[in-house]
Amino acid sequence: MDKIVERIRQKASDISEQLVAWRRFLHQHPELSFEEAATSTYIQGLLNECGIPYRSGFARHGIVGLLSGGISSPRVIALRADMDALPIQEENECSYVSRNAGVMHACGHDVHMTWLLGALVILQDLREEWSGKVKFLFQPGEERLPGGASAMIAEGALEDPVPDCIIGQHVQPGMPVGVVGLREGMFMASGDELYLTIRGKGGHAAMPHLCVDPIVVAAELVLALQKLISREKDPFVPAVLTIGRMTSPGGATNVIPSEVQLEGTFRCMDEDYRKSMHKRILEMASGICQANGATLEMRIESGYPALYNDPALVQRCRELGTRYFGGEGVSEIPARMTSEDFAWYGHKVPSVFCRTGIGKNESVHHPRFDVDETCLAAGAGWLALLAMRI
C-alpha cells in the first residue's frame, strides 16, 4: 500500500502545474446550472488530449466515461464532480478572476472538476496497478432544483455498468490542505423550498377593521411554523424550517396590502418525518389563514433527499486517508443542515461524500471565496487512491 501511495503522490506532484492551469481556466469561465456548455466542451477537450474515453450529453452537458485498470475484475467504482457555478459577482482581485459578470465558482466546483481530471490522469498512468473499472461523472446543475444528479440517473449514468459504489469530494473552507473530513451515516439534510401566498383584503392602514391584513396573518404563520420544529418534532431528529423572504406587491405606511408572499426552506434528516411535515405545514398554514379570513396558495418544491454515507465505505476512507495524509490527516466532522444533490446517487448505490481541506477560510457562496492551490494535487491524488483501493 505504501508503495502505491508514494507513486500516486509523485504523479500528483508531477501534474500539479497542469492542475493549477486547468482550475484557473475553469474559474475564469464559470457557467450557471444547466448552462455549462463551454465548461463541458473544455473538459471533453482535455479528455480527448489524454485519450480518456467518454460519452457526453447527459442532462444537457454532463459527461460519463469509463477507465479500465490493467487487472481484470468485475469491480466498478464511480467518481463524481459537479460543474456549475453560482450567480455571484466575484470580488477577488486575482489574475484568474471570473470573466463572466455576475457568475462565479464560489462553491469550489472548479476545484471538484480539477480533482477528478487529475485523478483520471493518475489512474490512467498507473492503470497496471489497479483492478476493474472506474466510471466518472462530470455532472451539471448541482446548485439548482431538481438537480443534475437526478437527471443523470434518469438518463442512465449509473447503468452499463452499475458501479459498486460512488464517491464524491467537496471543498472544505477552514480545513488545512492535507486533511479530509468524514462522517458515517446521515451527513447532510434534505432540502425543500416553500412558497406561500396569503391573500387578504387591503385598505387604509387607519381602518384595519375593514380589512383582512395579510401581514399580520403572515407574522402569525411564521411564528406558528417554528412550533412545528420546537414542539411537534422528536428532539433527536435534526430539522430546520426558515422563512427567508417576505414581500408584498403593495403596502405603504398608510396602506394595508392585499397579499403577502413568503419563501423559505425546510430541511431534515429523516425521510418519514419529511413527508409528514409537508402535510403539517399545509395544515397549519391553511388553518391560520382560514381563522383570520384570508386565503392561502401554497407550493412545496421537493428538493434533494438527505445524504447518507455508507458506514463501511467511510471506514475504508478513514484507513486510506491515514495512509495517504498521515495520522492527523483524517478528521471526524459534524453533520450539516446544508443539502447536496449527490444524495440522489446514494439512493441507487452505496456512496460516500467527503470534505477535503482547501487551506483558506472564506466560506463557500462568498464573493471572495478562493483556495490554496496546493489542495489540487492533494485532492486529485486522494481521489485516485480511493478509486484504486476503496
N, C-alpha and C positions, 0 to 999 in steps of 0.2 A: 504493500500500500504506500509506504513512504517513498518508494522509487517513483511510482506514478504521480504522486503529489508533487514531487520535485520537477518532474518532466512537465506537468501542467503549469506549474508556477513559471518555469522557464519559457514555455510557449506564450503564456500570457504577457510576460515581460517583453518578449521579442516583438509582439504586435502592439505594445502599449501606445506608441506614437500613432499607429493607424487607428486605434480605438478612439483616441482623442480627436483625430480629424473627422472620423465618422460622427461622433457625438456632436461636435461643433457644427457640422453641416446640418444635422437634424435639428439642432437647437435653433439655428438661424432660419429654418424653413418650416415652422410649425403649421399644422392644419387642424381644423376643428373636427369634431366627431363625425364620422361617415363622409368626410370630405378629404380623406388622406390620399388622394390620387398621386400627387407628386412624391409623397413620402413612400408610397408603395413602389412607384417606379424606381426611386433611388435604391431601395432595398433589393428589388429584383435585379438591378444592375450589378450590385455588389455580389449577390448570389451567383449571377452568371459569371462574373470575373473569377469567382472562387470555384466554379464548377460544381456548385451545390444544387441538386435538382429540387424543383418546387412546382406547385400549381397556384395560380392567382385567381382573383375574382370572388373570393368568399366574402359574403356580407359587404359587397361592393369592392373593397380594396384590400381585403385580407389575403394572406399568403400561408399556404400549408406545404410543408416539404418533408422528406424522409431521407435520413442518412443511415447507411448500413455499416456496422462495425465489421472488423475482419474476422471475428469469431462467430460462427453460426450459432444462433439461439433464437427461440421464439420471443424473447424478451423485447418489449417495446416501451420506451419511456418518452413522454411528451413534455416539451418545454414551451412556455407561452410568454410573449411580450406584447404589451399594448402600444398603440401607435399615435393616438390622438392627443391634441393639446387643448388648452383652456382659453376662454375668451377674456384674457387678462393683458393689459398693456405692460410690457416689461419695463422695469426701472433700473435694471443693471446697466453698467457702462462698459462692459467687457467687449472685446473685439468680435465676439460671436453672438452679440445681442440679436434678438429676433428681428428679421426684416419684414415680417408681416404685421402691420399695425393692428393692435388690439388682440393679438393671438400670441400665446407663449407656452412653452413646455414648462409649466410651473408645477407639474406633478411628477417630473422625472421620467416621463415615458421615452424621451430621447435617450436617457441612460438605459432604460429597460431594453430598448431595441439594440443598443450598442452591446450590452451584456450578452444578449442572445446571438448577435452576429459574431462576437468574439468567441463565444462557446462553440459555435458551429465550426469556425476555422480551426480551433484547437481539436475538436472531435475528429474533424477530417484528417488533420495532420497525424493524429495518434490513433487512427481507426484500427490498427492492428492490436491495440491494447484493450479493446472493449468488445463486448458481445451484443448481438441483437440489433435493434434499430432505435434510432432517435427521431421521433416526429417533432416538428417545430411549427409553431403557430405565431405569425405576426397578425395581431388582432386589432381591427378598428373599433372606435366607438365605445371605449370603456366609460367615458365621462357622461354619457347621455343615454337615458332610457330609450328603448328596452335593453340596451347594452349589446355590444358586438359579440360577446361570448355566446349569448342565446342564439343569435343569428348564425354564427359559425357552426354551432352544434346542429342547428336545424338543417344546414346545408352540407352536413356530412364530414365536418372537420375531424371528428373523433372516430371516424369509421375507416376501414380498409387501410391499415389495420387499426383495431381498437387498442389504445395504449393500456398498459398495466397500471399506470398512474400518470399524473400530470403535475408539473412543478411550476410555480410562479414566484417571481422575485420582485420586491418593491424597494425603492429608496427609503432610507430612514434618517431624516434630519436628527441631529443631536446625538447620533451614534458614530463612534470613530470608524474610519476606514479599517478593514480587517476584523470587523465584528459583525456577526449575524444574529438576528433576533428570531426566536422560535417560540411557538406555543401550540400545544396539542389541544384537540377538541375544538369547541366553539371559540373562534378567534375574532370575527368581525360580524357586525349586525346586519340584518336585513334593512332595506331602505325603501319606504313607501312615501309617496307625495300626496298631500291633502289639499284639495281645492274646494272652498266653500263660498257660496254667495248667499248672503242674508238680505232679504228684501222686506222693507217695512213701508212706512208712509212718511214721506218727507213733509217739511213745512217750516214754519217760523220757530226759531230757537226759543223765543219767549212764550210760545204756546205749545209746549210738549204734549199737553193733554189731548191735542187734536192730531197728534202724530203717533206713529209707531217707530221709535227711534232704533235703527239697526245698529248704531254704535254701542248703545247700552246692551243690546242683545248680544252683540259680538263680544263685549267685555265680559259679560256673564259666562258666555260659552268658553272663552279662552281659559278662565279660571276653573270652570267645571271640568274641562278636559284634563286638567292636571290631576284631578281627583281619581280619574281612571288609573293613573300611574301610582299615585301615593296611597290610595285606599282600596282599590279593587285588585290590584296586581299582587301576585305572590312576590314578597320581597327578595326572593332568591332568583327571580327571573330578570335579567338585565333588560331594561327598556327605557326609551325616552320619547316624549312627544313634545315637539316645539312648534309653536306658531311663529313663523319668521317674518310674516308680512301681513299688514292690514291696510287696505286702501279703500277709498270711496270715490266714485265719479261725481263729485259734487260736495256740498257742505261748505260752510264758512263759519265765522264767529257767530253769525246770527241765522244760520241755515242748518236744519237737520236734513241729512241726505236721505235718499230713498233706498239706498242699498250699500252694503259693505262687502268687500271681498277679503277672504282670509286664505293664506297659503302657509303650509307647514310640512313637517316631516314626522313620520313615526318609524322608530327603529327598535328592533328587539332581537333576541337570540333564541326564540322558541317559536317554531312554525305553527303549532296548535294555538298558542296564545296570540300570535299574529293574526290568524284568521278570526278568532273570537273578537279581537279588538276592532277589526274593521266593522263588525256588526255593532259593537257597543258605541263606537264613535258616531255612527249614523243614528243610533237610537237616542243618544244624549243630545246631539245637535238638533235632531228633529223635535224632540220633546221640549227643549228650551225655546226654540223658535215658535212652536205652537202655543206654548204657555204665554208667550209675550205678544201673540197676534202677528208674528212675522212668518214668512215662508222661507224655505231652505232649498237651495240647489247645491248638491254635493257630489264630488267625484274623488275617489281614492285610486291613484295610479300605482299599481303594484310594481315595485322595483326589484332589486336584486335580493335573492334569499340570503340567509345567514351563511357565513363562510366557516366551514368545518375542516380542520386539519386532522388527517388520519394519524392516530397516535403512533402506530408502528413506523410510518414514514418520518414523523417528527423525530422519533428516537434514532432512526438511522441518520437523519440530518445532523443530529447532535454529535454522533460518533464521527461523521465525516467532517463536520465543522471543526471539531477538536483536532483532527488530523491536519486539516488544511490551514487553520488560523492559530492553532495552539490552544492551550487550556483557558485562556482569557478571551478567546475569540467567539464564544457562544454565549448568548445572553437569553435568559428567560424573560419574555416581555408580556405585559398585561393584555387582556382582551381590549378591543376598541369598539366604539359605537359608530365608527365610520363604516361605509359599505363598499363593496368591490365586486364587479361582475364576474371575476374569476370564480366566485362561489358557484356559478352555474355548472362549471366543469366538475366540481366535486359532487354534484348530484348524479353524474354519469359514471365517473371512475374515481378511485381513491386519489386524494390530492393533498398537496402541502403548499402553503403560501408563506414565504419567509421575508423578513425585512433585513436589508443589508446597509451597513453604515456608509454614509457619504461624507463624513468629516466636517460638515457645516451645519449650522443651527437654524437657519431661516426656514420657517415652516413651508410645507407644500401649499400650493394655491396662493402664495405670496408673490407680489411682483418683483421681489429681489431674491427669489429662490435660486440657488446655484449649488454646485457640488465641488468637492475636492476631486479633481480628475484622476487621482491615483486610485479612486474607487473603481474605475473602469476595468483595469486589469484584474483587480481583486475579485470583482463580481463576475467577470467572464470566466476566470479560472474556477471559481467556486461552482458556477453553474455547470461547467464542463465536468467537474468531478462528480457532481450529483448525477448527471446523465450517465456517466460511466459506471458508477458504483452503488447507487441507491438500491 
